[in-house]
Amino acid sequence: DAVFQSPFHTWRRHHVPSVFRARGKAFDDLRVESVIHDGDRALILWRATVTGDRVEGAELVSVSDHAIGRIDVFLRPASVLGAVHQAMVAAWPKAPGDRLAGGSPGRSIETEGQ
């Protein structure tokens, strides 16, 4: 039961791939700077741009039984969080009949159909 915790919301299970698809569209020049791992945890440090502004991210990935169990995301600087949120909403994968599928960045799915 994977959990993705960002500065905006928490997504679970089958919604986690949507977060990565949206991020792939929302950020430009995404580069992984460093990966540090020990046992069942890894830290991924990355940089990107969104609407021309530089974003730095750190993701703490926890693995259990050879599967991702949790991803905690930290972003900086705080001044770019609004632009990141807007870019993620715009890039969110759409499903037929839904405005935004899978719990958009504009709302939490913590209590939605877990």
C-alpha positions in Angstrom: 0.0 0.0 0.0 2.2 2.8 -1.3 1.8 6.3 0.2 3.1 9.5 -1.5 3.3 12.5 0.9 4.0 15.9 -0.7 3.8 19.5 0.6 0.3 19.5 -0.9 -1.4 16.2 -0.1 -1.2 12.5 0.5 -2.0 10.0 -2.2 -2.3 6.2 -1.8 -2.0 3.1 -3.8 -3.1 3.3 -7.4 -3.0 7.1 -7.4 0.7 7.2 -6.9 1.6 6.7 -10.6 -0.6 9.7 -11.4 1.7 11.9 -9.2 4.8 10.8 -11.2 3.1 11.2 -14.5 2.0 14.8 -13.6 5.4 15.6 -12.3 7.0 14.4 -15.5 4.9 17.0 -17.4 4.9 19.8 -14.8 8.7 20.1 -14.4 11.3 21.0 -17.0 14.9 20.0 -16.9 14.4 17.5 -14.1 17.8 16.1 -13.0 18.6 13.7 -10.3 21.6 15.1 -8.4 22.3 12.3 -5.9 20.9 9.0 -4.6 21.9 7.8 -1.2 20.6 4.5 0.0 21.0 2.3 3.1 19.0 -0.8 3.7 15.3 -0.2 3.1 15.5 3.6 2.6 16.8 5.9 -0.1 17.2 9.7 -0.4 16.8 11.1 -3.9 18.0 14.7 -4.4 16.8 16.4 -7.6 16.5 19.8 -9.3 14.1 21.1 -12.0 12.4 24.2 -13.2 8.8 25.1 -13.2 7.6 28.2 -15.1 11.3 29.2 -15.3 11.9 29.0 -11.6 14.4 26.6 -10.0 13.0 23.9 -7.7 15.0 21.6 -5.5 13.5 18.4 -4.2 14.4 15.7 -1.8 12.5 12.4 -1.7 12.8 9.9 1.1 11.8 6.5 -0.3 11.0 3.6 2.1 10.8 0.1 0.7 9.2 -2.9 2.3 9.1 -6.5 0.8 10.8 -5.2 -2.4 8.1 -2.6 -3.0 7.8 1.1 -2.4 5.9 1.7 0.8 6.2 5.4 1.3 7.6 8.5 -0.5 8.0 11.7 1.4 8.7 14.8 -0.8 10.3 18.0 0.4 10.5 21.1 -2.0 12.3 24.4 -1.8 12.3 27.4 -2.0 8.9 28.0 -0.5 8.3 30.9 -3.0 7.9 28.4 -5.8 5.3 26.1 -4.1 2.4 28.0 -5.7 3.8 27.6 -9.2 4.6 23.9 -8.5 1.0 23.3 -7.4 -0.5 25.1 -10.4 1.8 23.1 -12.8 0.8 19.8 -11.1 -2.9 20.6 -11.4 -2.5 21.5 -15.1 -0.5 18.3 -15.8 -2.7 15.9 -13.8 -3.8 12.9 -15.9 -7.4 13.2 -16.9 -9.9 10.3 -17.0 -13.1 10.2 -19.0 -15.9 11.8 -17.1 -13.6 13.3 -14.4 -12.4 16.8 -14.1 -9.2 15.5 -12.5 -8.6 11.8 -12.0 -7.2 10.1 -9.0 -7.3 12.8 -6.4 -5.9 15.9 -8.0 -3.2 18.0 -6.4 -6.1 20.3 -5.4 -7.5 17.9 -2.9 -6.4 15.0 -0.7 -7.5 11.5 -1.4 -6.6 10.5 2.2 -10.3 9.8 2.9 -11.3 9.0 -0.7 -11.9 5.4 -1.5 -8.8 3.9 0.1 
